[in-house]
C-alpha cells in the first residue's frame, strides 16, 4: 500500500490572509507598536542574543529599569512609563510578546520570550546592511542536501553500491594527493563565508527551538483543558491524552527534535563540537565571538526547555490518575457512611426480613477488619561506643591541614568593589581579586551573611577560572551569583 507523504508546499497568500496576519499576528503587531524599538532592543538582547529562558520578574524589572535609565540620559521623555507597566503590557494577551507564568516550586512570576518576538527580531536584524553576502558556500550546501535526498531515498542495491564506490574513489584520490603534498585550502573569503553561514544557522536553531517549544506547549495546554472540563469516563480521557502524547512523539516535528536531542547529548558529539568550535575561534582570519564558542551549550539548554514541555504532558497524566483515585476512594467512603447511617436508623426496630437465612447461627464469620493491625516493636537500645581500652590515637594531620578561608578578607574585597546600594556579579569581583583558596573560597563568597551584604543567584550561567591548592588551573560552571550591598 502506498502512503502519501505529508505536503508542506508554500502557496501564495491572498489579500484576506495578509490582512488577517496584519491584524492578528503578534509579530506584526510588535512591528506596528509605538514602543517597538524599546521592545526589540531590550527583549531581543535579553532573551534572544543572550539565550535566556524564564527570568524572574524582579530580575527583569531591574534590568529594564537600568536600560531606561541609560535611555533617559539622552531622551528624558521618550519612555515615561514604569518598567512594571511595560512588562505587563508586553505580556498581555493582546500583545503576546512575553509569556508570564509561575514555574513549579516558585511563588514569583517569571517572564519568557515568545516565538512572535523571535520572528520580529529576526526580521529587523535582516534589515541591516551586510558588507559581505556569501553565496558559494550556500550553493554547496544546497547541492549537498540534494545529494542526501536523492541518494538517501535510493532503494536499488546496485545504485547504492555504485554511489558508495564513487565516494570511496574520490576519497582515495584526495588521500593520494594529500600524501604527495598537494591539497587545496580555503582562502580567507571562503572561511569568512562559511563562518557567517554557521553563525546564522546556529542562531536560527535557537529560534526554531522556541517555536517548537511553543507548539508543544499548545498541545500541553489542550490536554489541561480536556482534563479540567472532562465529564465522561476515565478510560476515554486517558486514551485521548495518550494519543496526544503519542502524536507529539510520532509527528515529523517530534521525530526531528528527538533525533537532534539524542545527537546533541552524545558524549562523542559534544567533544567533537567543543574541539571544532575552539579550533574555529583560534583562526586569526575569523572574528572572535564569545557566544558561538559555547553555542552547543545554548542548544542543549534550549532543547532541555523544549523537552521539559513534553514531560509536562506525562505529568498531567499522572496527576489525573492520582486525582481520579482520590475521587473513587471518596465515593467508597460515602457509601460506607451511608450504610452505617442506615444501620443506626433501624437499630431500635430492625427489619424482620432482610433476605438472609442462616441455618446454623454458630457459623463463624471472619471479617477482613478483624485481622490484627500492625504492632510496632519497642526500640532497641544499642551501645555502639567502643571500650576505652580500644580507643586509638587519632591522626589529626589531615584535619589540621585543611585550608581556612578568611571571610573578613572576602567581605573587604566586596566592600572595595561594590558601592553601597548597588550590586556586582561575583565573577567580576573574582576577576579583580583572584581566588587564593580554591573552590572553598568561591563557596565562602556564596555563604557570606555579613550585615549589609547579600548574595543571590539567578537563572543565568557563569564560568569562573581559579587555581586549586596545587596551582592547577580549574574552571567551574555555576548559576550567576550577584553580590548586593544595602
Secondary structure by P-SEA (a helix, b strand, c coil): cccccccbbbbbbcaaaaaaaacccaaaaaaaccaaaaaaaaaaaaccccccccccaaaaaaaaaaaaaaaaccccccccccaaaaaaaaaccccccbbbbbcccccbbbbbbcaaaaaaaaaaaaaccccccccaaaaaaaaaaaaaaaaaacccaaaaaaaaaaaaaaaaaaaaaaaacccccccaaaaaaaaaaaaaaaaaaaaaaaaaaaaaaaaaaaaaaaaacccccaaaaaaaaaaaaaaaaacaaaaaaaaaaaaaacaaaaaaaaaaaaaaaacccbbbbccccaaaaaaaaaaaaaaaaaaaaaaaaaaaaaaaaaaaaaaaaaaaaaaaaaaaaaccccccccccccccccbbbbccccccccccccbbbbbccccccccccccccccccbbbbcaaaaaaaaaacccccbbbbaaaaaaaccccccaaaaaaaaacccccbbbbbccbbbbbbbcccccbbbbbbccbbbbbcc
